[in-house]
Amino acid sequence: MTRIDATFARLRSEGKKAFVSYIMAGDPDVDASLAVMKGLPGAGVDIIELGLPFTDPMADGPTIQLAGQRALEHGMTLDRTLQMVRDFRVGDDSTPIVLMGYYNPIYSRGVDTFLAQAKEAGIDGLIIVDLPPEEDEELCLPAQAAGLNFIRLATPTTDDARLPRVLQNTSGFVYYVSITGITGAAAAQAVDVGPEVARIKAGTDLPVIVGFGIRTPETAREIASVADGCVVGSAIVGEIAKGRPTAEILAFVEGLASGAHSA
């Protein structure tokens, strides 16, 4: 059982929905990013998604693209991202960390080397948005053999013919993308999300977490009420981009988490 599995088991026993937050590693710099990361569990975050900066983030909107650029400009690398996870683990050995990004940096490192380093650093799962199920032998299956969850995205365009293939080797949870488009592009609507979550859950026992388009505690509560939880990324990254103090960023996150947990 991974930390992700254990977290969902705990939440189910407590009758609570999950709140997942995304930040970009190294945004705006390593020290500030690590300070926010260390404060996320205390602000109510159940699972942390940590973005791996990449030069060509094709699934991301302007907010997260700019976060990646800021991180890269301040010298963020795969090695420094893994060190950030190690530094976090010094004080927190229970909060799951999911590394989210693109395959190129992993391919460049070498899959076996990367997986060994990720596991040693304390990463629990991967979301690699540009590897489809047809490429499962490339990273998905080796990751799961190494003890890491491989989390797949389903979208409004994942039809009934495609869905079983998407779910086949997914573990940890299913990430449902609530809108058709890039991150931060539109607002999620529970009336649209609910039936899609039910369709996915008919094909898997995994938790279904909904992301994209969630910016307020009210929306977090509404979306979490029709799923097993929700993810907020661009709204948090947007607060970081404004240069707000860590305490203010964490207070913003706490409001979102409270919304999801009240569902």
DRENMAR-334048 format. One record per residue (C-alpha): residue number from 1; x, y, z; residue in three letters. Coordinates in steps of 0.25 Angstrom, whole numbers, plus 5000, padded with zeros to 4 digits. Layout:
<num = NUM; xx = X; yy = Y; zz = Z; residu = ALA>;
...
end
This chain:
<num = 1; xx = 5000; yy = 5000; zz = 5000; residu = MET>;
<num = 2; xx = 5006; yy = 5014; zz = 4996; residu = THR>;
<num = 3; xx = 5004; yy = 5026; zz = 5004; residu = ARG>;
<num = 4; xx = 4993; yy = 5030; zz = 4993; residu = ILE>;
<num = 5; xx = 4985; yy = 5017; zz = 4996; residu = ASP>;
<num = 6; xx = 4987; yy = 5019; zz = 5011; residu = ALA>;
<num = 7; xx = 4982; yy = 5034; zz = 5010; residu = THR>;
<num = 8; xx = 4969; yy = 5030; zz = 5003; residu = PHE>;
<num = 9; xx = 4966; yy = 5018; zz = 5013; residu = ALA>;
<num = 10; xx = 4968; yy = 5028; zz = 5024; residu = ARG>;
<num = 11; xx = 4958; yy = 5039; zz = 5017; residu = LEU>;
<num = 12; xx = 4948; yy = 5028; zz = 5015; residu = ARG>;
<num = 13; xx = 4948; yy = 5024; zz = 5029; residu = SER>;
<num = 14; xx = 4946; yy = 5038; zz = 5033; residu = GLU>;
<num = 15; xx = 4935; yy = 5041; zz = 5023; residu = GLY>;
<num = 16; xx = 4943; yy = 5052; zz = 5016; residu = LYS>;
<num = 17; xx = 4946; yy = 5056; zz = 5002; residu = LYS>;
<num = 18; xx = 4961; yy = 5058; zz = 4998; residu = ALA>;
<num = 19; xx = 4967; yy = 5071; zz = 4995; residu = PHE>;
<num = 20; xx = 4979; yy = 5071; zz = 4986; residu = VAL>;
<num = 21; xx = 4988; yy = 5083; zz = 4983; residu = SER>;
<num = 22; xx = 4997; yy = 5086; zz = 4972; residu = TYR>;
<num = 23; xx = 5010; yy = 5095; zz = 4972; residu = ILE>;
<num = 24; xx = 5021; yy = 5096; zz = 4962; residu = MET>;
<num = 25; xx = 5035; yy = 5092; zz = 4968; residu = ALA>;
<num = 26; xx = 5044; yy = 5103; zz = 4969; residu = GLY>;
<num = 27; xx = 5034; yy = 5114; zz = 4967; residu = ASP>;
<num = 28; xx = 5037; yy = 5126; zz = 4969; residu = PRO>;
<num = 29; xx = 5050; yy = 5120; zz = 4975; residu = ASP>;
<num = 30; xx = 5054; yy = 5107; zz = 4982; residu = VAL>;
<num = 31; xx = 5054; yy = 5113; zz = 4996; residu = ASP>;
<num = 32; xx = 5040; yy = 5120; zz = 4995; residu = ALA>;
<num = 33; xx = 5034; yy = 5107; zz = 4988; residu = SER>;
<num = 34; xx = 5039; yy = 5098; zz = 4999; residu = LEU>;
<num = 35; xx = 5033; yy = 5107; zz = 5009; residu = ALA>;
<num = 36; xx = 5020; yy = 5106; zz = 5003; residu = VAL>;
<num = 37; xx = 5021; yy = 5091; zz = 5001; residu = MET>;
<num = 38; xx = 5024; yy = 5089; zz = 5015; residu = LYS>;
<num = 39; xx = 5012; yy = 5097; zz = 5020; residu = GLY>;
<num = 40; xx = 5002; yy = 5090; zz = 5011; residu = LEU>;
<num = 41; xx = 4998; yy = 5078; zz = 5020; residu = PRO>;
<num = 42; xx = 4996; yy = 5088; zz = 5031; residu = GLY>;
<num = 43; xx = 4986; yy = 5096; zz = 5022; residu = ALA>;
<num = 44; xx = 4978; yy = 5083; zz = 5020; residu = GLY>;
<num = 45; xx = 4984; yy = 5077; zz = 5007; residu = VAL>;
<num = 46; xx = 4983; yy = 5062; zz = 5007; residu = ASP>;
<num = 47; xx = 4992; yy = 5060; zz = 4995; residu = ILE>;
<num = 48; xx = 5002; yy = 5069; zz = 4988; residu = ILE>;
<num = 49; xx = 5004; yy = 5069; zz = 4973; residu = GLU>;
<num = 50; xx = 5018; yy = 5075; zz = 4970; residu = LEU>;
<num = 51; xx = 5020; yy = 5080; zz = 4956; residu = GLY>;
<num = 52; xx = 5033; yy = 5077; zz = 4949; residu = LEU>;
<num = 53; xx = 5037; yy = 5089; zz = 4941; residu = PRO>;
<num = 54; xx = 5038; yy = 5087; zz = 4926; residu = PHE>;
<num = 55; xx = 5041; yy = 5096; zz = 4915; residu = THR>;
<num = 56; xx = 5029; yy = 5091; zz = 4906; residu = ASP>;
<num = 57; xx = 5017; yy = 5089; zz = 4916; residu = PRO>;
<num = 58; xx = 5006; yy = 5086; zz = 4905; residu = MET>;
<num = 59; xx = 4995; yy = 5083; zz = 4914; residu = ALA>;
<num = 60; xx = 4996; yy = 5095; zz = 4923; residu = ASP>;
<num = 61; xx = 4990; yy = 5109; zz = 4922; residu = GLY>;
<num = 62; xx = 4998; yy = 5122; zz = 4924; residu = PRO>;
<num = 63; xx = 4998; yy = 5122; zz = 4939; residu = THR>;
<num = 64; xx = 5005; yy = 5109; zz = 4940; residu = ILE>;
<num = 65; xx = 5014; yy = 5111; zz = 4928; residu = GLN>;
<num = 66; xx = 5019; yy = 5124; zz = 4934; residu = LEU>;
<num = 67; xx = 5022; yy = 5117; zz = 4947; residu = ALA>;
<num = 68; xx = 5030; yy = 5107; zz = 4940; residu = GLY>;
<num = 69; xx = 5038; yy = 5118; zz = 4933; residu = GLN>;
<num = 70; xx = 5040; yy = 5125; zz = 4946; residu = ARG>;
<num = 71; xx = 5045; yy = 5112; zz = 4952; residu = ALA>;
<num = 72; xx = 5055; yy = 5109; zz = 4941; residu = LEU>;
<num = 73; xx = 5060; yy = 5123; zz = 4941; residu = GLU>;
<num = 74; xx = 5064; yy = 5121; zz = 4955; residu = HIS>;
<num = 75; xx = 5071; yy = 5108; zz = 4952; residu = GLY>;
<num = 76; xx = 5061; yy = 5097; zz = 4955; residu = MET>;
<num = 77; xx = 5065; yy = 5084; zz = 4950; residu = THR>;
<num = 78; xx = 5060; yy = 5069; zz = 4952; residu = LEU>;
<num = 79; xx = 5071; yy = 5067; zz = 4962; residu = ASP>;
<num = 80; xx = 5067; yy = 5079; zz = 4970; residu = ARG>;
<num = 81; xx = 5052; yy = 5075; zz = 4969; residu = THR>;
<num = 82; xx = 5056; yy = 5062; zz = 4975; residu = LEU>;
<num = 83; xx = 5064; yy = 5069; zz = 4986; residu = GLN>;
<num = 84; xx = 5052; yy = 5077; zz = 4989; residu = MET>;
<num = 85; xx = 5044; yy = 5065; zz = 4992; residu = VAL>;
<num = 86; xx = 5055; yy = 5059; zz = 5001; residu = ARG>;
<num = 87; xx = 5056; yy = 5072; zz = 5009; residu = ASP>;
<num = 88; xx = 5041; yy = 5072; zz = 5010; residu = PHE>;
<num = 89; xx = 5041; yy = 5057; zz = 5015; residu = ARG>;
<num = 90; xx = 5051; yy = 5061; zz = 5027; residu = VAL>;
<num = 91; xx = 5039; yy = 5067; zz = 5034; residu = GLY>;
<num = 92; xx = 5027; yy = 5059; zz = 5027; residu = ASP>;
<num = 93; xx = 5027; yy = 5044; zz = 5024; residu = ASP>;
<num = 94; xx = 5012; yy = 5042; zz = 5022; residu = SER>;
<num = 95; xx = 5007; yy = 5053; zz = 5012; residu = THR>;
<num = 96; xx = 5007; yy = 5047; zz = 4998; residu = PRO>;
<num = 97; xx = 5014; yy = 5054; zz = 4987; residu = ILE>;
<num = 98; xx = 5011; yy = 5052; zz = 4973; residu = VAL>;
<num = 99; xx = 5021; yy = 5057; zz = 4962; residu = LEU>;
<num = 100; xx = 5013; yy = 5063; zz = 4951; residu = MET>;
<num = 101; xx = 5020; yy = 5066; zz = 4938; residu = GLY>;
<num = 102; xx = 5024; yy = 5062; zz = 4924; residu = TYR>;
<num = 103; xx = 5032; yy = 5050; zz = 4919; residu = TYR>;
<num = 104; xx = 5044; yy = 5056; zz = 4913; residu = ASN>;
<num = 105; xx = 5052; yy = 5059; zz = 4926; residu = PRO>;
<num = 106; xx = 5050; yy = 5045; zz = 4931; residu = ILE>;
<num = 107; xx = 5054; yy = 5039; zz = 4917; residu = TYR>;
<num = 108; xx = 5066; yy = 5047; zz = 4917; residu = SER>;
<num = 109; xx = 5070; yy = 5042; zz = 4931; residu = ARG>;
<num = 110; xx = 5067; yy = 5028; zz = 4928; residu = GLY>;
<num = 111; xx = 5054; yy = 5021; zz = 4933; residu = VAL>;
<num = 112; xx = 5061; yy = 5011; zz = 4943; residu = ASP>;
<num = 113; xx = 5070; yy = 5022; zz = 4949; residu = THR>;
<num = 114; xx = 5059; yy = 5032; zz = 4950; residu = PHE>;
<num = 115; xx = 5050; yy = 5022; zz = 4957; residu = LEU>;
<num = 116; xx = 5060; yy = 5018; zz = 4967; residu = ALA>;
<num = 117; xx = 5063; yy = 5033; zz = 4970; residu = GLN>;
<num = 118; xx = 5049; yy = 5036; zz = 4971; residu = ALA>;
<num = 119; xx = 5046; yy = 5025; zz = 4980; residu = LYS>;
<num = 120; xx = 5058; yy = 5028; zz = 4989; residu = GLU>;
<num = 121; xx = 5054; yy = 5043; zz = 4990; residu = ALA>;
<num = 122; xx = 5040; yy = 5040; zz = 4995; residu = GLY>;
<num = 123; xx = 5031; yy = 5041; zz = 4983; residu = ILE>;
<num = 124; xx = 5018; yy = 5033; zz = 4983; residu = ASP>;
<num = 125; xx = 5012; yy = 5034; zz = 4969; residu = GLY>;
<num = 126; xx = 5014; yy = 5040; zz = 4955; residu = LEU>;
<num = 127; xx = 5005; yy = 5047; zz = 4946; residu = ILE>;
<num = 128; xx = 5011; yy = 5048; zz = 4932; residu = ILE>;
<num = 129; xx = 5001; yy = 5055; zz = 4923; residu = VAL>;
<num = 130; xx = 5008; yy = 5052; zz = 4910; residu = ASP>;
<num = 131; xx = 5009; yy = 5037; zz = 4911; residu = LEU>;
<num = 132; xx = 4996; yy = 5030; zz = 4906; residu = PRO>;
<num = 133; xx = 4992; yy = 5016; zz = 4910; residu = PRO>;
<num = 134; xx = 4998; yy = 5010; zz = 4897; residu = GLU>;
<num = 135; xx = 5012; yy = 5014; zz = 4903; residu = GLU>;
<num = 136; xx = 5010; yy = 5007; zz = 4917; residu = ASP>;
<num = 137; xx = 5022; yy = 4998; zz = 4915; residu = GLU>;
<num = 138; xx = 5030; yy = 5011; zz = 4914; residu = GLU>;
<num = 139; xx = 5028; yy = 5016; zz = 4929; residu = LEU>;
<num = 140; xx = 5015; yy = 5012; zz = 4935; residu = CYS>;
<num = 141; xx = 5018; yy = 4997; zz = 4937; residu = LEU>;
<num = 142; xx = 5032; yy = 5000; zz = 4942; residu = PRO>;
<num = 143; xx = 5027; yy = 5010; zz = 4951; residu = ALA>;
<num = 144; xx = 5017; yy = 5001; zz = 4957; residu = GLN>;
<num = 145; xx = 5027; yy = 4990; zz = 4958; residu = ALA>;
<num = 146; xx = 5036; yy = 5000; zz = 4966; residu = ALA>;
<num = 147; xx = 5024; yy = 5003; zz = 4976; residu = GLY>;
<num = 148; xx = 5020; yy = 5016; zz = 4970; residu = LEU>;
<num = 149; xx = 5005; yy = 5019; zz = 4966; residu = ASN>;
<num = 150; xx = 5003; yy = 5023; zz = 4952; residu = PHE>;
<num = 151; xx = 4991; yy = 5032; zz = 4951; residu = ILE>;
<num = 152; xx = 4984; yy = 5034; zz = 4938; residu = ARG>;
<num = 153; xx = 4976; yy = 5045; zz = 4933; residu = LEU>;
<num = 154; xx = 4962; yy = 5044; zz = 4928; residu = ALA>;
<num = 155; xx = 4955; yy = 5055; zz = 4920; residu = THR>;
<num = 156; xx = 4941; yy = 5059; zz = 4915; residu = PRO>;
<num = 157; xx = 4946; yy = 5053; zz = 4901; residu = THR>;
<num = 158; xx = 4949; yy = 5040; zz = 4907; residu = THR>;
<num = 159; xx = 4938; yy = 5032; zz = 4902; residu = ASP>;
<num = 160; xx = 4932; yy = 5018; zz = 4906; residu = ASP>;
<num = 161; xx = 4941; yy = 5011; zz = 4896; residu = ALA>;
<num = 162; xx = 4954; yy = 5018; zz = 4901; residu = ARG>;
<num = 163; xx = 4951; yy = 5018; zz = 4916; residu = LEU>;
<num = 164; xx = 4955; yy = 5003; zz = 4919; residu = PRO>;
<num = 165; xx = 4968; yy = 5005; zz = 4912; residu = ARG>;
<num = 166; xx = 4971; yy = 5018; zz = 4921; residu = VAL>;
<num = 167; xx = 4967; yy = 5010; zz = 4934; residu = LEU>;
<num = 168; xx = 4974; yy = 4997; zz = 4931; residu = GLN>;
<num = 169; xx = 4987; yy = 5000; zz = 4938; residu = ASN>;
<num = 170; xx = 4984; yy = 5012; zz = 4946; residu = THR>;
<num = 171; xx = 4986; yy = 5012; zz = 4961; residu = SER>;
<num = 172; xx = 4985; yy = 5022; zz = 4973; residu = GLY>;
<num = 173; xx = 4974; yy = 5030; zz = 4967; residu = PHE>;
<num = 174; xx = 4968; yy = 5034; zz = 4954; residu = VAL>;
<num = 175; xx = 4969; yy = 5049; zz = 4951; residu = TYR>;
<num = 176; xx = 4957; yy = 5054; zz = 4943; residu = TYR>;
<num = 177; xx = 4959; yy = 5067; zz = 4935; residu = VAL>;
<num = 178; xx = 4946; yy = 5074; zz = 4937; residu = SER>;
<num = 179; xx = 4948; yy = 5083; zz = 4924; residu = ILE>;
<num = 180; xx = 4952; yy = 5081; zz = 4910; residu = THR>;
<num = 181; xx = 4965; yy = 5090; zz = 4909; residu = GLY>;
<num = 182; xx = 4977; yy = 5095; zz = 4916; residu = ILE>;
<num = 183; xx = 4979; yy = 5097; zz = 4931; residu = THR>;
<num = 184; xx = 4972; yy = 5109; zz = 4937; residu = GLY>;
<num = 185; xx = 4963; yy = 5111; zz = 4924; residu = ALA>;
<num = 186; xx = 4949; yy = 5111; zz = 4930; residu = ALA>;
<num = 187; xx = 4941; yy = 5108; zz = 4942; residu = ALA>;
<num = 188; xx = 4937; yy = 5094; zz = 4946; residu = ALA>;
<num = 189; xx = 4922; yy = 5091; zz = 4947; residu = GLN>;
<num = 190; xx = 4917; yy = 5080; zz = 4956; residu = ALA>;
<num = 191; xx = 4905; yy = 5077; zz = 4948; residu = VAL>;
<num = 192; xx = 4914; yy = 5073; zz = 4936; residu = ASP>;
<num = 193; xx = 4925; yy = 5066; zz = 4945; residu = VAL>;
<num = 194; xx = 4915; yy = 5057; zz = 4953; residu = GLY>;
<num = 195; xx = 4910; yy = 5048; zz = 4942; residu = PRO>;
<num = 196; xx = 4925; yy = 5047; zz = 4937; residu = GLU>;
<num = 197; xx = 4930; yy = 5043; zz = 4950; residu = VAL>;
<num = 198; xx = 4919; yy = 5032; zz = 4951; residu = ALA>;
<num = 199; xx = 4923; yy = 5027; zz = 4938; residu = ARG>;
<num = 200; xx = 4937; yy = 5025; zz = 4942; residu = ILE>;
<num = 201; xx = 4934; yy = 5019; zz = 4955; residu = LYS>;
<num = 202; xx = 4925; yy = 5009; zz = 4948; residu = ALA>;
<num = 203; xx = 4938; yy = 5004; zz = 4942; residu = GLY>;
<num = 204; xx = 4948; yy = 5004; zz = 4954; residu = THR>;
<num = 205; xx = 4949; yy = 5004; zz = 4969; residu = ASP>;
<num = 206; xx = 4959; yy = 5015; zz = 4969; residu = LEU>;
<num = 207; xx = 4956; yy = 5028; zz = 4975; residu = PRO>;
<num = 208; xx = 4952; yy = 5039; zz = 4965; residu = VAL>;
<num = 209; xx = 4958; yy = 5053; zz = 4967; residu = ILE>;
<num = 210; xx = 4954; yy = 5065; zz = 4959; residu = VAL>;
<num = 211; xx = 4963; yy = 5076; zz = 4954; residu = GLY>;
<num = 212; xx = 4964; yy = 5088; zz = 4945; residu = PHE>;
<num = 213; xx = 4955; yy = 5100; zz = 4947; residu = GLY>;
<num = 214; xx = 4954; yy = 5100; zz = 4962; residu = ILE>;
<num = 215; xx = 4957; yy = 5113; zz = 4968; residu = ARG>;
<num = 216; xx = 4948; yy = 5116; zz = 4980; residu = THR>;
<num = 217; xx = 4944; yy = 5108; zz = 4993; residu = PRO>;
<num = 218; xx = 4930; yy = 5108; zz = 4988; residu = GLU>;
<num = 219; xx = 4934; yy = 5101; zz = 4975; residu = THR>;
<num = 220; xx = 4943; yy = 5092; zz = 4982; residu = ALA>;
<num = 221; xx = 4931; yy = 5088; zz = 4991; residu = ARG>;
<num = 222; xx = 4922; yy = 5086; zz = 4979; residu = GLU>;
<num = 223; xx = 4932; yy = 5078; zz = 4971; residu = ILE>;
<num = 224; xx = 4936; yy = 5069; zz = 4983; residu = ALA>;
<num = 225; xx = 4922; yy = 5066; zz = 4986; residu = SER>;
<num = 226; xx = 4920; yy = 5058; zz = 4973; residu = VAL>;
<num = 227; xx = 4934; yy = 5052; zz = 4973; residu = ALA>;
<num = 228; xx = 4944; yy = 5046; zz = 4983; residu = ASP>;
<num = 229; xx = 4951; yy = 5060; zz = 4984; residu = GLY>;
<num = 230; xx = 4957; yy = 5071; zz = 4976; residu = CYS>;
<num = 231; xx = 4970; yy = 5077; zz = 4971; residu = VAL>;
<num = 232; xx = 4973; yy = 5092; zz = 4971; residu = VAL>;
<num = 233; xx = 4986; yy = 5096; zz = 4963; residu = GLY>;
<num = 234; xx = 4985; yy = 5109; zz = 4955; residu = SER>;
<num = 235; xx = 4978; yy = 5117; zz = 4966; residu = ALA>;
<num = 236; xx = 4989; yy = 5114; zz = 4976; residu = ILE>;
<num = 237; xx = 5000; yy = 5116; zz = 4966; residu = VAL>;
<num = 238; xx = 4993; yy = 5129; zz = 4963; residu = GLY>;
<num = 239; xx = 4994; yy = 5134; zz = 4977; residu = GLU>;
<num = 240; xx = 5009; yy = 5130; zz = 4977; residu = ILE>;
<num = 241; xx = 5011; yy = 5138; zz = 4965; residu = ALA>;
<num = 242; xx = 5006; yy = 5150; zz = 4972; residu = LYS>;
<num = 243; xx = 5018; yy = 5150; zz = 4981; residu = GLY>;
<num = 244; xx = 5009; yy = 5148; zz = 4993; residu = ARG>;
<num = 245; xx = 5015; yy = 5144; zz = 5007; residu = PRO>;
<num = 246; xx = 5015; yy = 5129; zz = 5010; residu = THR>;
<num = 247; xx = 5005; yy = 5131; zz = 5021; residu = ALA>;
<num = 248; xx = 4995; yy = 5137; zz = 5011; residu = GLU>;
<num = 249; xx = 4997; yy = 5126; zz = 5001; residu = ILE>;
<num = 250; xx = 4994; yy = 5116; zz = 5011; residu = LEU>;
<num = 251; xx = 4982; yy = 5123; zz = 5017; residu = ALA>;
<num = 252; xx = 4977; yy = 5123; zz = 5002; residu = PHE>;
<num = 253; xx = 4979; yy = 5108; zz = 5001; residu = VAL>;
<num = 254; xx = 4973; yy = 5106; zz = 5015; residu = GLU>;
<num = 255; xx = 4960; yy = 5112; zz = 5010; residu = GLY>;
<num = 256; xx = 4960; yy = 5103; zz = 4998; residu = LEU>;
<num = 257; xx = 4963; yy = 5091; zz = 5006; residu = ALA>;
<num = 258; xx = 4951; yy = 5094; zz = 5016; residu = SER>;
<num = 259; xx = 4942; yy = 5095; zz = 5004; residu = GLY>;
<num = 260; xx = 4946; yy = 5081; zz = 4999; residu = ALA>;
<num = 261; xx = 4945; yy = 5075; zz = 5013; residu = HIS>;
<num = 262; xx = 4931; yy = 5081; zz = 5015; residu = SER>;
<num = 263; xx = 4926; yy = 5073; zz = 5003; residu = ALA>;
end
